[in-house]
Amino acid sequence: MKIVKLKLVALIFLLFTGCATDSQKKSELSNNIPIYLEENFGIKDSVNILYAENNVLRGEGNVIFKINKPNPSIIRSGIMNDTMNIAPSLNESVYSELFKGAFIAEHPNVIKATKKIIKDYSLIKEEVGTDIPKEYRDQTYYLYTMFDESQVTELIRKLKQEKTLQTDTILPTLKKIAINEDPLSWRGNINFRFTMDVIKLDKLNKIPRASSIMKSYESARVLPEGNYCINIDSMVVDKTGTTLGYDKRNSAVIFDVDNSGQFHVIKQIDSFE
């Protein structure tokens, strides 16, 4: 009986401290994150905390916040519960989010074209496989950026010095991500990673290929000079739930767009068979 009572007290304590943290969290993050941004990126701006969650057992959590400098961006990052702030070890991840925000701000036509591609190829419209409430999920879940590790420090230094992120100027100067033999790990500097309901599309005989989507972008003429990768991953929806993962009908393509808008395929695979 004593052990049961102790466990019950511990559970109530965890729930109580979790609720206390929730009530204070946004205020603490609103104060701490601007300090982190200024110290690590030279960004002086207030933040609007949209969503925050913590994991008491792991001592860490996640935050989603909006900033207006250097471009209007919604940033998703991990946080440490003991400091209620972002760890400097996550600088590369935060820079990628800042770059994504700048790319979207500079190229709204890319997002417009992508929405049409998602509709035309019957791809998944919304972020899946997450516990984040629907209203806070990434509306451009398919888009993310990557950089060669040897360049990240210099890219952050330039942002800190210049206070601006001009993606059209930066993209042509970026080193390409190393390509290995596993197409599941293929990445570009700008990545479009789509999800398809493979059972639904297989029945309709409409399995899309990454190479076909690349041609749709080529026809739309919206992508600026740079290095890109398109991946199509599979999602299986059945009575047991939703499963994301490997499927032989996945596909991928890595390509460059030159300064005249011409597309040049580096490597592609139309199925994982």
C-alpha positions as semicolon CSV with decimal commas, in nm:
position;residue;x (nm);y (nm);z (nm)
1;M;0,000;0,000;0,000
2;K;0,284;0,238;0,085
3;I;0,447;0,180;-0,256
4;V;0,118;0,247;-0,433
5;K;0,074;0,572;-0,241
6;L;0,427;0,682;-0,322
7;K;0,371;0,612;-0,693
8;L;0,044;0,805;-0,681
9;V;0,212;1,101;-0,514
10;A;0,493;1,094;-0,772
11;L;0,240;1,087;-1,057
12;I;0,044;1,379;-0,910
13;F;0,372;1,570;-0,869
14;L;0,469;1,514;-1,231
15;L;0,127;1,620;-1,353
16;F;0,127;1,926;-1,130
17;T;0,476;2,039;-1,229
18;G;0,392;1,973;-1,593
19;C;0,085;2,197;-1,565
20;A;0,288;2,462;-1,384
21;T;0,546;2,448;-1,661
22;D;0,274;2,481;-1,925
23;S;0,136;2,793;-1,759
24;Q;0,482;2,957;-1,747
25;K;0,633;2,810;-2,059
26;K;0,532;3,065;-2,320
27;S;0,641;3,354;-2,101
28;E;0,984;3,199;-2,034
29;L;1,037;3,104;-2,398
30;S;0,927;3,450;-2,514
31;N;1,200;3,597;-2,294
32;N;1,474;3,341;-2,358
33;I;1,453;3,268;-2,731
34;P;1,517;3,632;-2,842
35;I;1,838;3,620;-2,636
36;Y;1,940;3,295;-2,807
37;L;1,865;3,439;-3,153
38;E;2,065;3,755;-3,089
39;E;2,364;3,574;-2,938
40;N;2,386;3,305;-3,207
41;F;2,251;3,475;-3,522
42;G;2,256;3,849;-3,454
43;I;1,877;3,859;-3,491
44;K;1,706;4,121;-3,275
45;D;1,336;4,046;-3,279
46;S;1,052;3,947;-3,051
47;V;0,902;3,602;-3,093
48;N;0,547;3,478;-3,095
49;I;0,529;3,135;-2,929
50;L;0,270;2,931;-3,118
51;Y;0,313;2,594;-2,952
52;A;0,537;2,433;-2,690
53;E;0,550;2,088;-2,536
54;N;0,790;1,925;-2,297
55;N;0,889;1,575;-2,204
56;V;0,942;1,556;-1,828
57;L;1,119;1,222;-1,847
58;R;1,366;1,322;-2,121
59;G;1,423;1,675;-1,995
60;E;1,357;1,825;-2,337
61;G;1,071;1,938;-2,557
62;N;0,977;2,124;-2,872
63;V;0,875;2,475;-2,958
64;I;0,714;2,639;-3,261
65;F;0,748;3,016;-3,284
66;K;0,709;3,295;-3,535
67;I;0,960;3,573;-3,604
68;N;0,970;3,854;-3,861
69;K;1,345;3,900;-3,904
70;P;1,536;3,850;-4,124
71;N;1,220;3,720;-4,298
72;P;0,876;3,617;-4,167
73;S;0,938;3,258;-4,058
74;I;0,785;2,986;-3,846
75;I;1,066;2,806;-3,664
76;R;1,043;2,455;-3,521
77;S;1,311;2,355;-3,273
78;G;1,394;2,144;-2,974
79;I;1,429;2,304;-2,631
80;M;1,597;2,207;-2,306
81;N;1,356;2,206;-2,013
82;D;1,618;2,306;-1,757
83;T;1,695;2,633;-1,939
84;M;1,368;2,674;-2,130
85;N;1,575;2,772;-2,431
86;I;1,729;2,637;-2,751
87;A;2,071;2,475;-2,713
88;P;2,354;2,620;-2,930
89;S;2,412;2,265;-3,056
90;L;2,090;2,312;-3,256
91;N;2,220;2,619;-3,445
92;E;2,245;2,432;-3,775
93;S;1,885;2,312;-3,747
94;V;1,760;2,662;-3,661
95;Y;1,959;2,813;-3,950
96;S;1,792;2,562;-4,183
97;E;1,452;2,678;-4,059
98;L;1,550;3,044;-4,110
99;F;1,671;2,963;-4,462
100;K;1,347;2,781;-4,538
101;G;1,147;3,084;-4,422
102;A;1,355;3,314;-4,640
103;F;1,319;3,082;-4,942
104;I;0,940;3,075;-4,902
105;A;0,926;3,454;-4,863
106;E;1,136;3,507;-5,176
107;H;0,961;3,241;-5,385
108;P;0,587;3,225;-5,316
109;N;0,541;3,088;-5,669
110;V;0,734;2,774;-5,566
111;I;0,476;2,710;-5,294
112;K;0,191;2,784;-5,535
113;A;0,334;2,541;-5,791
114;T;0,393;2,279;-5,521
115;K;0,031;2,295;-5,404
116;K;-0,076;2,227;-5,763
117;I;0,171;1,936;-5,787
118;I;0,035;1,786;-5,465
119;K;-0,317;1,808;-5,608
120;D;-0,225;1,681;-5,955
121;Y;-0,034;1,379;-5,823
122;S;-0,275;1,307;-5,534
123;L;0,000;1,341;-5,273
124;I;-0,060;1,388;-4,900
125;K;-0,147;1,752;-4,829
126;E;-0,068;1,767;-4,458
127;E;0,206;1,664;-4,220
128;V;0,146;1,316;-4,077
129;G;0,312;1,097;-3,815
130;T;0,317;1,369;-3,548
131;D;0,139;1,436;-3,220
132;I;0,146;1,813;-3,277
133;P;-0,209;1,958;-3,288
134;K;-0,334;2,001;-3,643
135;E;-0,344;2,381;-3,631
136;Y;0,030;2,396;-3,558
137;R;0,152;2,139;-3,808
138;D;0,390;2,239;-4,084
139;Q;0,189;2,359;-4,384
140;T;0,500;2,316;-4,600
141;Y;0,603;1,986;-4,444
142;Y;0,753;1,871;-4,772
143;L;1,014;2,150;-4,789
144;Y;1,341;2,153;-4,597
145;T;1,699;2,265;-4,648
146;M;2,038;2,104;-4,589
147;F;2,395;2,231;-4,597
148;D;2,741;2,081;-4,607
149;E;2,874;2,081;-4,252
150;S;3,191;2,260;-4,361
151;Q;2,986;2,563;-4,473
152;V;2,738;2,604;-4,188
153;T;2,962;2,804;-3,953
154;E;3,044;3,053;-4,228
155;L;2,679;3,083;-4,334
156;I;2,577;3,162;-3,975
157;R;2,864;3,411;-3,942
158;K;2,746;3,594;-4,255
159;L;2,388;3,608;-4,128
160;K;2,510;3,745;-3,796
161;Q;2,716;4,009;-3,974
162;E;2,481;4,109;-4,257
163;K;2,144;4,061;-4,077
164;T;1,988;3,935;-4,402
165;L;1,925;3,603;-4,576
166;Q;1,916;3,631;-4,955
167;T;1,862;3,274;-5,067
168;D;1,900;3,350;-5,439
169;T;2,251;3,478;-5,369
170;I;2,345;3,194;-5,133
171;L;2,205;2,891;-5,320
172;P;2,451;2,895;-5,614
173;T;2,745;2,907;-5,369
174;L;2,644;2,604;-5,162
175;K;2,838;2,281;-5,166
176;K;2,635;1,978;-5,269
177;I;2,543;1,715;-5,012
178;A;2,745;1,396;-5,062
179;I;2,549;1,125;-5,246
180;N;2,577;0,764;-5,132
181;E;2,432;0,448;-5,279
182;D;2,119;0,445;-5,063
183;P;1,851;0,657;-5,235
184;L;1,663;0,685;-4,905
185;S;1,939;0,917;-4,789
186;W;1,969;1,130;-5,103
187;R;1,950;1,501;-5,021
188;G;1,996;1,834;-5,194
189;N;2,037;2,184;-5,058
190;I;1,665;2,236;-5,120
191;N;1,452;1,927;-5,066
192;F;1,095;1,837;-5,155
193;R;0,999;1,525;-4,961
194;F;0,644;1,421;-5,044
195;T;0,428;1,145;-4,901
196;M;0,184;0,925;-5,095
197;D;-0,092;0,691;-4,981
198;V;0,056;0,398;-5,170
199;I;-0,244;0,162;-5,137
200;K;-0,491;0,423;-5,260
201;L;-0,274;0,531;-5,554
202;D;-0,182;0,175;-5,647
203;K;-0,550;0,087;-5,687
204;L;-0,591;0,391;-5,913
205;N;-0,273;0,303;-6,101
206;K;-0,144;0,653;-6,023
207;I;0,187;0,594;-5,845
208;P;0,384;0,916;-5,904
209;R;0,756;0,931;-5,981
210;A;0,997;1,191;-5,847
211;S;1,130;1,240;-6,201
212;S;0,779;1,330;-6,323
213;I;0,737;1,584;-6,043
214;M;1,074;1,733;-6,137
215;K;0,943;1,783;-6,491
216;S;0,636;1,959;-6,349
217;Y;0,864;2,202;-6,167
218;E;1,063;2,245;-6,487
219;S;0,747;2,333;-6,680
220;A;0,640;2,577;-6,407
221;R;0,978;2,757;-6,427
222;V;0,968;2,862;-6,062
223;L;1,285;2,711;-5,914
224;P;1,585;2,945;-5,882
225;E;1,943;2,839;-5,948
226;G;2,053;2,574;-5,702
227;N;2,077;2,208;-5,607
228;Y;1,756;2,011;-5,540
229;C;1,628;1,670;-5,439
230;I;1,277;1,529;-5,470
231;N;1,179;1,220;-5,268
232;I;0,845;1,039;-5,265
233;D;0,788;0,832;-4,952
234;S;0,509;0,586;-4,886
235;M;0,230;0,597;-4,633
236;V;0,006;0,298;-4,573
237;V;-0,337;0,364;-4,422
238;D;-0,531;0,061;-4,304
239;K;-0,736;-0,063;-4,006
240;T;-0,427;-0,071;-3,784
241;G;-0,350;0,296;-3,845
242;T;-0,099;0,493;-4,052
243;T;0,250;0,364;-4,129
244;L;0,529;0,562;-4,293
245;G;0,831;0,393;-4,440
246;Y;1,009;0,205;-4,714
247;D;0,825;0,079;-5,020
248;K;0,962;-0,043;-5,351
249;R;0,746;0,218;-5,526
250;N;0,929;0,507;-5,360
251;S;1,142;0,719;-5,593
252;A;1,397;1,001;-5,584
253;V;1,585;1,243;-5,809
254;I;1,870;1,486;-5,748
255;F;1,918;1,771;-5,994
256;D;2,063;2,117;-6,048
257;V;1,893;2,423;-6,192
258;D;2,137;2,656;-6,366
259;N;2,121;3,035;-6,393
260;S;1,921;3,013;-6,717
261;G;1,656;2,787;-6,561
262;Q;1,776;2,466;-6,727
263;F;1,742;2,142;-6,529
264;H;2,030;1,892;-6,509
265;V;1,968;1,548;-6,355
266;I;2,252;1,425;-6,133
267;K;2,100;1,096;-6,020
268;Q;1,755;0,939;-6,022
269;I;1,576;0,619;-5,930
270;D;1,216;0,551;-6,035
271;S;1,159;0,260;-5,797
272;F;1,343;0,092;-5,512
273;E;1,312;-0,258;-5,657
